[in-house]
Each structure stands twice: as C-alpha cells, then as structure tokens.
Amino acid sequence: MAEQTKIPYKIYLEENEMPTAWYNVRADMQKKPAPLLHPGTHEPMKAEELAAVFCEELVKQELDNDNRLIPIPDEIRDFYRMYRPSPLVRAYCLEEKLQTPAKIYYKFEGNNTSGSHKLNSAIAQAYYAKKQGLKGVTTETGAGQWGTALAMACSYFGLDCKVFMVKVSYEQKPFRREVMRTYGASVTPSPSMTTAVGRKILEEHPGTTGSLGCAISEAVEAAASEPGYRYVLGSVLNQVLLHQSVIGMETKAALDKYGIKADMIIGCAGGGSNLGGLISPFMGEKLRGEADYRIVAVEPMSCPSFTRGVYAYDFADTGRVCPLAKMYTLGCDFIPAPNHAGGLRYHGMSPILSELYDEGLMEAISIPQTRVFEAAEEFARVEGILPAPESAHAICAAIDEAKKCKETGEEKTIVFGLTGTGYFDMVAYEKFHDGKMEDYCPTDEELASFRTHLPKI
Ligand SMILES: *Cc1c(COP(=O)(O)O)cnc(C)c1O
C-alpha cells in the first residue's frame, strides 16, 4: 500500500466532530429490554418510585425506549473536551508482532485521571444532580475506578460525593482511596457503622471485609436517609449505556472519516457499560438492516454471566433492596473465587445487552485470567499502554482473532475497546509475574447453588 494512504497511528476527531447527542439504541430495538420491577410488588417501577433514589432527568433517560438521539448538554460537552475525543489507535506494532493480515484498532478510554471510560457517565450523572439542585450523591465502589470518576465529576460541579468502598479494597488500594479524597470525596469502608444495614451486617458478620452488594445497600440507604442526596450507579443501567454511547459514536465517526469498515467489534463485559456504549451505533445499523458486524463480549471464566448465566429477573444487589432487573445473571449472591484478580466481577449484565444477546445479535466468550494477563503483557510491550486487567479481556480476544486471520489469510478489520489503564492493578500483575495466579472455573453445581433464590416472576 502506498505510504500516503496509510491510516494514521492515532485517529483523532476534531473538537467540532465530537458527538452532540447520545445515541439510544433502545429506539431501534424491536423487542425492548425488560422493565425494572419493584422488588416488593413485582410491578414495573414507576418514574415517581425511581425518583426517590435517582435524579429526575436520569429516571427519564432510564425509561426512554423511544428517543433515538438525546442531546448532550453543553456543560457536559465542555467537560468531555478536557479528555475527548479519545483516540482510535491503529495497533500497527501489535499487527507486526503477530504477523497478521488483520487490521486492529482500539478505542482508548484511559486518558484521564480516573483511568477509565467511567468518567463519561459520571460527569453526566453529576451534571443532572447539580441541575436538580441536589447537595450530593452517594455510590459504592469496588476496585475504585467508578468512585474515582464520580469524585472527579462531583468536584467539577461542586457536589458532595460519598463513596462506600468495599473494605478489603479500602485497605488494599490506599492509592485509589487517596485519589478520591484529593477530589474531595468522603470515602467510607463498607460495611460501616454509619448506616443501619452496615451495622446489621457488622453485627451478624464481625470482621467481614465487605462486598460490592453490601456497599450498594449502604449507599442506597445513605441517599434515601439524607435530604438532597441521590444514589448513582456506574454500570448496568440503561442511562449509563446511553452516556457511554459517546465511545461508539466517536469510533464510528473516526472509521467513517477514513472509509474504514469494521468487521468485528470486541469489548470486555462486567456490567456492560463500555461494551454497550462502544457497539451502540454499530448495533443500530445492524438492527436497522443497514450493515452487519460480528459483536463479541468477553468476560472472565470465573464470572461468566453471559456464557453460563440464566436470562431471568434477579436482584441487582445482595441486600435485595434495589429493583429487579431482567438480565443474564449468576445470582445476586454470586462472588467470584477469591483468587480472581481481573475485575468484571458483577453477577449480572446490562438488560439492554442481555436482550440483544438473547436475540442472537451478539456473541459472548469467557477467558481464564492467566491468558488475560499474558495478553495484557504482550500488548503493553508492543503498544506501550499498560492496560487495565478488565480491558485485557478484549485485548486477548482481539489477539486470538488476529491469529486466526493469520491462518486463513483474511484481512479482517477488528475494533476493540481499551477501557482503561492498569496502574492501580500492580498487585494482580505481581501475582501473574510470580507465577502465583491461578485460573478458576466454577462448576455447574456451584453455579446452580447461586440460582436457587431467583424470584419467581
Ligand atoms: C468498570 C470497568 C470495566 C467494566 O465495566 P463495564 O460496565 O462492563 O464497562 C471495564 N474496564 C475498566 C477499565 C473499568 O474500570
């Protein structure tokens, strides 16, 4: 190929090419994702009920199955401009290393202090809370990426931010905690004595190191019991996928700018927000019959919601206080094996992606964690970026596909989401380097035992 037609190493959009609206893929879905149900009555949650916990504008977005484009307020676009558009990078060095005819691109979302794509939704949620005149928001965080993103967003709009951080992470990840405090958030190890549910859990299980489900229950209680506060969540919800569509719209605009057609789109899947955002406009074309893509979700073998879960209504949290969501789920009590280091540990999956997967519009695979870290290292050594373990699931799948192309000679174009950087995950990398990382694959019996509580709907 002539040198002058070579695609740039990094495709950056101009500032004025940044999306002015989020794309709501639900508008193009013939079968809509199932509604959230009230945990007591099993009736669909009404806007007024949701508004007790979530900001009003976000409730509207949560329930909006019809409007295709939702304008991004200028104040949010101003913030996006600090770190967006994010680059779409052609992985020339990785292609060279693999000797593959495939063309590999990755959309890099790690170029901000929080180090992941979560900031795209954090800033939107903080903006609507501020606009509603609230004092602050509460949330939970496990590893800390979401808490950090939310702390940054809240400090920008002058909102109070209370983060309940799973106790074991609070103690083992002091640096994440201090980044959050730098941005003015208060960080409480969960379970704590500051909420009734926290006190109850501590009484029943003294010395517990906490869980995500327990931190959610505390954050929801803290929001409900203090006037001027609402609860916010960093993944799974429809509104979060909506905000994250900025990733996919930029990716599509960058590809279109150079006349590139993707064949395959790959993303890691925890609660589904980055993947849902990345694939949205492409899935839209697929749903409207305008184009076809292979779309692949990649999850850890130790937390396989798509590949081994069931599609059913389940609780979103261990405390079972949140609404029921119909999703691919492992059961709300499921916690991955203690040696699991790669993130993506939520028991359920976005209801939007669950419906698309159930209709066969996308695929899913699971990968053991030592292979994920091998891929992370291979990628870091040639492409420079130190990937988050979560992101490395997508890297691993992309490398596998590129190797297949080498065998078949196919010049496929593969696009994957590189959701963030791994600077705070060095304990996991250390385990991998020392040969102390183990793979874990839950047995069918174990998985079945977590499903016994599923509500009958
Ligand atoms: C939170 C996170 C994920 C997984 O969350 P999704 O909602 O599935 O996107 C992936 N990568 C990084 C870097 C994260 O912080």
PDBQT file of the ligand as one rigid body, heavy atoms in Angstrom, charges set to zero:
ROOT
HETATM    1  C1  LIG A 501     -15.504  -0.752  35.321  1.00  0.00    +0.000 C 
HETATM    2  C2  LIG A 501     -14.575  -1.110  34.235  1.00  0.00    +0.000 A 
HETATM    3  C3  LIG A 501     -14.906  -2.074  33.272  1.00  0.00    +0.000 A 
HETATM    4  C4  LIG A 501     -16.170  -2.890  33.283  1.00  0.00    +0.000 C 
HETATM    5  O1  LIG A 501     -17.370  -2.223  33.372  1.00  0.00    +0.000 OA
HETATM    6  P1  LIG A 501     -18.453  -2.241  32.206  1.00  0.00    +0.000 P 
HETATM    7  O2  LIG A 501     -19.605  -1.556  32.796  1.00  0.00    +0.000 OA
HETATM    8  O3  LIG A 501     -18.714  -3.646  31.831  1.00  0.00    +0.000 OA
HETATM    9  O4  LIG A 501     -17.852  -1.475  31.092  1.00  0.00    +0.000 OA
HETATM   10  C5  LIG A 501     -14.007  -2.321  32.254  1.00  0.00    +0.000 A 
HETATM   11  N1  LIG A 501     -12.827  -1.701  32.186  1.00  0.00    +0.000 NA
HETATM   12  C6  LIG A 501     -12.467  -0.773  33.109  1.00  0.00    +0.000 A 
HETATM   13  C7  LIG A 501     -11.134  -0.123  32.979  1.00  0.00    +0.000 C 
HETATM   14  C8  LIG A 501     -13.332  -0.447  34.157  1.00  0.00    +0.000 A 
HETATM   15  O5  LIG A 501     -12.960   0.458  35.051  1.00  0.00    +0.000 OA
ENDROOT
TORSDOF 0
